[in-house]
Amino acid sequence: MILFLAHLIFTAGLLLIVANLVEGIQIKGWGPAVLGAFILGIANACIRPLMILLTVPLTVITFGLFLLVVNGVMLQLTAALTPGVKVNGCGAGIIGGIVLTLLNLGIALILGASLTII
């Protein structure tokens, strides 16, 4: 339970950093960021695998680059379901997904933990 809460807080902090770095993504504080991190985790666990399965042909044709679009869609879905979180357009979602993935990877490398990467 402690690891789950720590991961939730780390992801919420990373979402706030992404909102500051990427124009077009807005988060109105820690409350929406924590709720957004929770919803993003659920979306990544339940919906993302199905989207990846359905988009295998596009992913193969684009040599895996279409997964960036899937990440952006997950971020946009999270924003749509979370009050206080806003993603303006698909471009902001894709760039935000890339930045969030890189930040999450950096934290995982620093801590030596296997944190979930979107």
JONOR-V166219 format. One record per pair of residues at least 24 apart in sequence whose ideal C-beta (glycine too) atoms are under 7 Angstrom apart, sorted by the first residue. I is the first residue (numbers start at 1). J is the second residue. Records with the same first field share a line. If there is no record, write none. Layout:
I = J  J
//
This chain:
7 = 115
8 = 34  37  38
10 = 107
11 = 37  40
12 = 37
14 = 100  103  104
15 = 100
17 = 103
18 = 96  99  100
21 = 99
22 = 92  95  96  99
23 = 92
24 = 87  88  89  92
25 = 87  92  96
26 = 86
27 = 84  85
28 = 84
29 = 84
31 = 84
32 = 82  83  84  85
35 = 82
36 = 78  82  85
39 = 78  81  82
40 = 74  78  118
43 = 74  77  78
44 = 74  116  118
47 = 77
48 = 74
68 = 94  97  98
69 = 94
71 = 97  101  118
72 = 97
74 = 118
//
